[in-house]
Amino acid sequence: MSIKAYAAAAALSIASLAASATQGVTDKEIVLGVITDLSGPIALYGKEARNAFLMKADEINAKGGINGRKIKLIIEDNAYDPKRALMAAQKLVVRDQVFAVLGHLGTATALAAQPILLENKVYNFLPQAASKELYDPPSPYKIGLAPSYHSMARASLAHLLSKKKYERIGILYQDDEMGQDVLRGMEDYLKSINRSLVEKTSYKRGATDFSSQMAKLRAANCDLVLLGTTLREAVGAVLEARKLGFNPEFLASAASYSNQVPALGGKAMDGLYAATFTPIPYADDPNPAVRAYYEAYKKRFNEDPGLYSMYSNYTLDVFAKVAEKVGPNLTTEAFNQALKTVKLQPDELGNPGFDVSDNHRLAVRKIRLVQIVDGKWRVVSDWLDTKE
């Protein structure tokens, strides 16, 4: 049975168990679910996402919670597997009766779980993924964090091509929803300027050997290679290219923007481009608020915070501000009304603002290009409109 068919069957089987408008809300608690990767190929992202959710929840609870209610987090591992994500969502909806699922990590996994959440009026709130289906068509119960990989790929490629004339463009992409979305974005933009990819090659999720793919792109004499990849695959692909003496410019998707990329890949990663809308925190950041966040996270978890920790911090902060706006009578309907009235500016950490409506459920619509320079990501562009 396909993921979509299984999701539909599961949603129907639990429809009779759908909770009231106050599912996940008691006099003392708001119960929230988190689905992330704690044991699969992007567990490095998932671990920091989980850590930041826990840290932010403790911070909010220490100040009295949300209108007197403490946040209770129930965290599930999807192992970056759509089937496991679907089962995790079903558990959170039926057994745990959560009010919302926050920051679901992974495009394919978030898409697999979303139907059950929507069917049961449980919010899919700012998933750590980038697909148009996570915010369009509009639904009261889905609020997207990031522009689609398609639109970010288009905007990133357009910016690079405006700065330099690349002659032969190729792509390596993960053969799933995320990678194919990057591929479509690149191809659509090139078609709009009467160009096309000279080579494209793919890999299965979790692959570790990229020798044949890099040899193929090298044989095509590519001077710009697009990477529709996640963390480990981006590092593995670039290292393989360097080993072959193949040194094109590399432009990665937002899924490869992580402090683990230069940490794992070393000097070979210098020059790699990617897209983002939230900055990675560094210990020497000129912003004192970012330094304070970095130090608090490091002290608690004994490791550096990364991009996905920032996503989680932002997500729970926004959720708390919207729920606080509702007041003591927190229901799904009241929360949706508050979503449309809460308009947030970028915060002190450099996280984006927040602005959604009935017909536009995407929180963030602009990106910036970043590049690894001497082992750290640096912003190298102004804000780029994704036209979402």
Secondary structure as a PSIPRED ss2 file (coil, helix, strand):
# PSIPRED VFORMAT (PSIPRED V4.0)

   1 M C   1.000  0.000  0.000
   2 S C   1.000  0.000  0.000
   3 I H   0.000  1.000  0.000
   4 K H   0.000  1.000  0.000
   5 A H   0.000  1.000  0.000
   6 Y H   0.000  1.000  0.000
   7 A H   0.000  1.000  0.000
   8 A H   0.000  1.000  0.000
   9 A H   0.000  1.000  0.000
  10 A H   0.000  1.000  0.000
  11 A H   0.000  1.000  0.000
  12 L H   0.000  1.000  0.000
  13 S H   0.000  1.000  0.000
  14 I C   1.000  0.000  0.000
  15 A H   0.000  1.000  0.000
  16 S H   0.000  1.000  0.000
  17 L H   0.000  1.000  0.000
  18 A C   1.000  0.000  0.000
  19 A C   1.000  0.000  0.000
  20 S C   1.000  0.000  0.000
  21 A C   1.000  0.000  0.000
  22 T C   1.000  0.000  0.000
  23 Q C   1.000  0.000  0.000
  24 G C   1.000  0.000  0.000
  25 V E   0.000  0.000  1.000
  26 T C   1.000  0.000  0.000
  27 D C   1.000  0.000  0.000
  28 K C   1.000  0.000  0.000
  29 E E   0.000  0.000  1.000
  30 I E   0.000  0.000  1.000
  31 V E   0.000  0.000  1.000
  32 L E   0.000  0.000  1.000
  33 G E   0.000  0.000  1.000
  34 V E   0.000  0.000  1.000
  35 I E   0.000  0.000  1.000
  36 T E   0.000  0.000  1.000
  37 D C   1.000  0.000  0.000
  38 L C   1.000  0.000  0.000
  39 S C   1.000  0.000  0.000
  40 G C   1.000  0.000  0.000
  41 P C   1.000  0.000  0.000
  42 I C   1.000  0.000  0.000
  43 A H   0.000  1.000  0.000
  44 L H   0.000  1.000  0.000
  45 Y H   0.000  1.000  0.000
  46 G H   0.000  1.000  0.000
  47 K H   0.000  1.000  0.000
  48 E H   0.000  1.000  0.000
  49 A H   0.000  1.000  0.000
  50 R H   0.000  1.000  0.000
  51 N H   0.000  1.000  0.000
  52 A H   0.000  1.000  0.000
  53 F H   0.000  1.000  0.000
  54 L H   0.000  1.000  0.000
  55 M H   0.000  1.000  0.000
  56 K H   0.000  1.000  0.000
  57 A H   0.000  1.000  0.000
  58 D H   0.000  1.000  0.000
  59 E H   0.000  1.000  0.000
  60 I H   0.000  1.000  0.000
  61 N H   0.000  1.000  0.000
  62 A H   0.000  1.000  0.000
  63 K C   1.000  0.000  0.000
  64 G C   1.000  0.000  0.000
  65 G C   1.000  0.000  0.000
  66 I E   0.000  0.000  1.000
  67 N C   1.000  0.000  0.000
  68 G C   1.000  0.000  0.000
  69 R E   0.000  0.000  1.000
  70 K E   0.000  0.000  1.000
  71 I E   0.000  0.000  1.000
  72 K E   0.000  0.000  1.000
  73 L E   0.000  0.000  1.000
  74 I E   0.000  0.000  1.000
  75 I E   0.000  0.000  1.000
  76 E E   0.000  0.000  1.000
  77 D E   0.000  0.000  1.000
  78 N C   1.000  0.000  0.000
  79 A C   1.000  0.000  0.000
  80 Y C   1.000  0.000  0.000
  81 D C   1.000  0.000  0.000
  82 P H   0.000  1.000  0.000
  83 K H   0.000  1.000  0.000
  84 R H   0.000  1.000  0.000
  85 A H   0.000  1.000  0.000
  86 L H   0.000  1.000  0.000
  87 M H   0.000  1.000  0.000
  88 A H   0.000  1.000  0.000
  89 A H   0.000  1.000  0.000
  90 Q H   0.000  1.000  0.000
  91 K H   0.000  1.000  0.000
  92 L H   0.000  1.000  0.000
  93 V H   0.000  1.000  0.000
  94 V H   0.000  1.000  0.000
  95 R C   1.000  0.000  0.000
  96 D C   1.000  0.000  0.000
  97 Q C   1.000  0.000  0.000
  98 V C   1.000  0.000  0.000
  99 F C   1.000  0.000  0.000
 100 A E   0.000  0.000  1.000
 101 V E   0.000  0.000  1.000
 102 L E   0.000  0.000  1.000
 103 G C   1.000  0.000  0.000
 104 H C   1.000  0.000  0.000
 105 L E   0.000  0.000  1.000
 106 G C   1.000  0.000  0.000
 107 T H   0.000  1.000  0.000
 108 A H   0.000  1.000  0.000
 109 T H   0.000  1.000  0.000
 110 A H   0.000  1.000  0.000
 111 L H   0.000  1.000  0.000
 112 A H   0.000  1.000  0.000
 113 A H   0.000  1.000  0.000
 114 Q H   0.000  1.000  0.000
 115 P H   0.000  1.000  0.000
 116 I H   0.000  1.000  0.000
 117 L H   0.000  1.000  0.000
 118 L H   0.000  1.000  0.000
 119 E H   0.000  1.000  0.000
 120 N C   1.000  0.000  0.000
 121 K C   1.000  0.000  0.000
 122 V C   1.000  0.000  0.000
 123 Y E   0.000  0.000  1.000
 124 N E   0.000  0.000  1.000
 125 F E   0.000  0.000  1.000
 126 L C   1.000  0.000  0.000
 127 P C   1.000  0.000  0.000
 128 Q E   0.000  0.000  1.000
 129 A C   1.000  0.000  0.000
 130 A C   1.000  0.000  0.000
 131 S C   1.000  0.000  0.000
 132 K H   0.000  1.000  0.000
 133 E H   0.000  1.000  0.000
 134 L H   0.000  1.000  0.000
 135 Y C   1.000  0.000  0.000
 136 D C   1.000  0.000  0.000
 137 P C   1.000  0.000  0.000
 138 P C   1.000  0.000  0.000
 139 S C   1.000  0.000  0.000
 140 P C   1.000  0.000  0.000
 141 Y C   1.000  0.000  0.000
 142 K E   0.000  0.000  1.000
 143 I E   0.000  0.000  1.000
 144 G E   0.000  0.000  1.000
 145 L C   1.000  0.000  0.000
 146 A C   1.000  0.000  0.000
 147 P C   1.000  0.000  0.000
 148 S C   1.000  0.000  0.000
 149 Y H   0.000  1.000  0.000
 150 H H   0.000  1.000  0.000
 151 S H   0.000  1.000  0.000
 152 M H   0.000  1.000  0.000
 153 A H   0.000  1.000  0.000
 154 R H   0.000  1.000  0.000
 155 A H   0.000  1.000  0.000
 156 S H   0.000  1.000  0.000
 157 L H   0.000  1.000  0.000
 158 A H   0.000  1.000  0.000
 159 H H   0.000  1.000  0.000
 160 L H   0.000  1.000  0.000
 161 L H   0.000  1.000  0.000
 162 S H   0.000  1.000  0.000
 163 K H   0.000  1.000  0.000
 164 K C   1.000  0.000  0.000
 165 K C   1.000  0.000  0.000
 166 Y C   1.000  0.000  0.000
 167 E C   1.000  0.000  0.000
 168 R C   1.000  0.000  0.000
 169 I E   0.000  0.000  1.000
 170 G E   0.000  0.000  1.000
 171 I E   0.000  0.000  1.000
 172 L E   0.000  0.000  1.000
 173 Y E   0.000  0.000  1.000
 174 Q E   0.000  0.000  1.000
 175 D C   1.000  0.000  0.000
 176 D C   1.000  0.000  0.000
 177 E H   0.000  1.000  0.000
 178 M H   0.000  1.000  0.000
 179 G H   0.000  1.000  0.000
 180 Q H   0.000  1.000  0.000
 181 D H   0.000  1.000  0.000
 182 V H   0.000  1.000  0.000
 183 L H   0.000  1.000  0.000
 184 R H   0.000  1.000  0.000
 185 G H   0.000  1.000  0.000
 186 M H   0.000  1.000  0.000
 187 E H   0.000  1.000  0.000
 188 D H   0.000  1.000  0.000
 189 Y H   0.000  1.000  0.000
 190 L H   0.000  1.000  0.000
 191 K H   0.000  1.000  0.000
 192 S H   0.000  1.000  0.000
 193 I C   1.000  0.000  0.000
 194 N C   1.000  0.000  0.000
 195 R C   1.000  0.000  0.000
 196 S C   1.000  0.000  0.000
 197 L C   1.000  0.000  0.000
 198 V C   1.000  0.000  0.000
 199 E E   0.000  0.000  1.000
 200 K E   0.000  0.000  1.000
 201 T E   0.000  0.000  1.000
 202 S E   0.000  0.000  1.000
 203 Y E   0.000  0.000  1.000
 204 K C   1.000  0.000  0.000
 205 R C   1.000  0.000  0.000
 206 G C   1.000  0.000  0.000
 207 A C   1.000  0.000  0.000
 208 T C   1.000  0.000  0.000
 209 D C   1.000  0.000  0.000
 210 F C   1.000  0.000  0.000
 211 S H   0.000  1.000  0.000
 212 S H   0.000  1.000  0.000
 213 Q H   0.000  1.000  0.000
 214 M H   0.000  1.000  0.000
 215 A H   0.000  1.000  0.000
 216 K H   0.000  1.000  0.000
 217 L H   0.000  1.000  0.000
 218 R H   0.000  1.000  0.000
 219 A H   0.000  1.000  0.000
 220 A C   1.000  0.000  0.000
 221 N C   1.000  0.000  0.000
 222 C C   1.000  0.000  0.000
 223 D C   1.000  0.000  0.000
 224 L E   0.000  0.000  1.000
 225 V E   0.000  0.000  1.000
 226 L E   0.000  0.000  1.000
 227 L E   0.000  0.000  1.000
 228 G E   0.000  0.000  1.000
 229 T C   1.000  0.000  0.000
 230 T C   1.000  0.000  0.000
 231 L H   0.000  1.000  0.000
 232 R H   0.000  1.000  0.000
 233 E H   0.000  1.000  0.000
 234 A H   0.000  1.000  0.000
 235 V H   0.000  1.000  0.000
 236 G H   0.000  1.000  0.000
 237 A H   0.000  1.000  0.000
 238 V H   0.000  1.000  0.000
 239 L H   0.000  1.000  0.000
 240 E H   0.000  1.000  0.000
 241 A H   0.000  1.000  0.000
 242 R H   0.000  1.000  0.000
 243 K H   0.000  1.000  0.000
 244 L C   1.000  0.000  0.000
 245 G C   1.000  0.000  0.000
 246 F C   1.000  0.000  0.000
 247 N C   1.000  0.000  0.000
 248 P C   1.000  0.000  0.000
 249 E E   0.000  0.000  1.000
 250 F E   0.000  0.000  1.000
 251 L E   0.000  0.000  1.000
 252 A E   0.000  0.000  1.000
 253 S C   1.000  0.000  0.000
 254 A H   0.000  1.000  0.000
 255 A H   0.000  1.000  0.000
 256 S H   0.000  1.000  0.000
 257 Y C   1.000  0.000  0.000
 258 S C   1.000  0.000  0.000
 259 N C   1.000  0.000  0.000
 260 Q H   0.000  1.000  0.000
 261 V H   0.000  1.000  0.000
 262 P H   0.000  1.000  0.000
 263 A H   0.000  1.000  0.000
 264 L H   0.000  1.000  0.000
 265 G H   0.000  1.000  0.000
 266 G H   0.000  1.000  0.000
 267 K H   0.000  1.000  0.000
 268 A H   0.000  1.000  0.000
 269 M H   0.000  1.000  0.000
 270 D C   1.000  0.000  0.000
 271 G C   1.000  0.000  0.000
 272 L C   1.000  0.000  0.000
 273 Y E   0.000  0.000  1.000
 274 A E   0.000  0.000  1.000
 275 A E   0.000  0.000  1.000
 276 T E   0.000  0.000  1.000
 277 F C   1.000  0.000  0.000
 278 T C   1.000  0.000  0.000
 279 P C   1.000  0.000  0.000
 280 I C   1.000  0.000  0.000
 281 P C   1.000  0.000  0.000
 282 Y C   1.000  0.000  0.000
 283 A C   1.000  0.000  0.000
 284 D C   1.000  0.000  0.000
 285 D C   1.000  0.000  0.000
 286 P C   1.000  0.000  0.000
 287 N C   1.000  0.000  0.000
 288 P H   0.000  1.000  0.000
 289 A H   0.000  1.000  0.000
 290 V H   0.000  1.000  0.000
 291 R H   0.000  1.000  0.000
 292 A H   0.000  1.000  0.000
 293 Y H   0.000  1.000  0.000
 294 Y H   0.000  1.000  0.000
 295 E H   0.000  1.000  0.000
 296 A H   0.000  1.000  0.000
 297 Y H   0.000  1.000  0.000
 298 K H   0.000  1.000  0.000
 299 K H   0.000  1.000  0.000
 300 R H   0.000  1.000  0.000
 301 F H   0.000  1.000  0.000
 302 N C   1.000  0.000  0.000
 303 E C   1.000  0.000  0.000
 304 D C   1.000  0.000  0.000
 305 P C   1.000  0.000  0.000
 306 G C   1.000  0.000  0.000
 307 L H   0.000  1.000  0.000
 308 Y H   0.000  1.000  0.000
 309 S H   0.000  1.000  0.000
 310 M H   0.000  1.000  0.000
 311 Y H   0.000  1.000  0.000
 312 S H   0.000  1.000  0.000
 313 N H   0.000  1.000  0.000
 314 Y H   0.000  1.000  0.000
 315 T H   0.000  1.000  0.000
 316 L H   0.000  1.000  0.000
 317 D H   0.000  1.000  0.000
 318 V H   0.000  1.000  0.000
 319 F H   0.000  1.000  0.000
 320 A H   0.000  1.000  0.000
 321 K H   0.000  1.000  0.000
 322 V H   0.000  1.000  0.000
 323 A H   0.000  1.000  0.000
 324 E H   0.000  1.000  0.000
 325 K H   0.000  1.000  0.000
 326 V H   0.000  1.000  0.000
 327 G C   1.000  0.000  0.000
 328 P C   1.000  0.000  0.000
 329 N C   1.000  0.000  0.000
 330 L C   1.000  0.000  0.000
 331 T C   1.000  0.000  0.000
 332 T H   0.000  1.000  0.000
 333 E H   0.000  1.000  0.000
 334 A H   0.000  1.000  0.000
 335 F H   0.000  1.000  0.000
 336 N H   0.000  1.000  0.000
 337 Q H   0.000  1.000  0.000
 338 A H   0.000  1.000  0.000
 339 L H   0.000  1.000  0.000
 340 K C   1.000  0.000  0.000
 341 T C   1.000  0.000  0.000
 342 V C   1.000  0.000  0.000
 343 K C   1.000  0.000  0.000
 344 L E   0.000  0.000  1.000
 345 Q C   1.000  0.000  0.000
 346 P C   1.000  0.000  0.000
 347 D C   1.000  0.000  0.000
 348 E C   1.000  0.000  0.000
 349 L C   1.000  0.000  0.000
 350 G C   1.000  0.000  0.000
 351 N C   1.000  0.000  0.000
 352 P C   1.000  0.000  0.000
 353 G C   1.000  0.000  0.000
 354 F E   0.000  0.000  1.000
 355 D C   1.000  0.000  0.000
 356 V C   1.000  0.000  0.000
 357 S C   1.000  0.000  0.000
 358 D C   1.000  0.000  0.000
 359 N C   1.000  0.000  0.000
 360 H C   1.000  0.000  0.000
 361 R C   1.000  0.000  0.000
 362 L E   0.000  0.000  1.000
 363 A C   1.000  0.000  0.000
 364 V C   1.000  0.000  0.000
 365 R C   1.000  0.000  0.000
 366 K E   0.000  0.000  1.000
 367 I E   0.000  0.000  1.000
 368 R E   0.000  0.000  1.000
 369 L E   0.000  0.000  1.000
 370 V E   0.000  0.000  1.000
 371 Q E   0.000  0.000  1.000
 372 I E   0.000  0.000  1.000
 373 V E   0.000  0.000  1.000
 374 D C   1.000  0.000  0.000
 375 G C   1.000  0.000  0.000
 376 K E   0.000  0.000  1.000
 377 W E   0.000  0.000  1.000
 378 R E   0.000  0.000  1.000
 379 V E   0.000  0.000  1.000
 380 V C   1.000  0.000  0.000
 381 S C   1.000  0.000  0.000
 382 D C   1.000  0.000  0.000
 383 W C   1.000  0.000  0.000
 384 L E   0.000  0.000  1.000
 385 D E   0.000  0.000  1.000
 386 T C   1.000  0.000  0.000
 387 K C   1.000  0.000  0.000
 388 E C   1.000  0.000  0.000
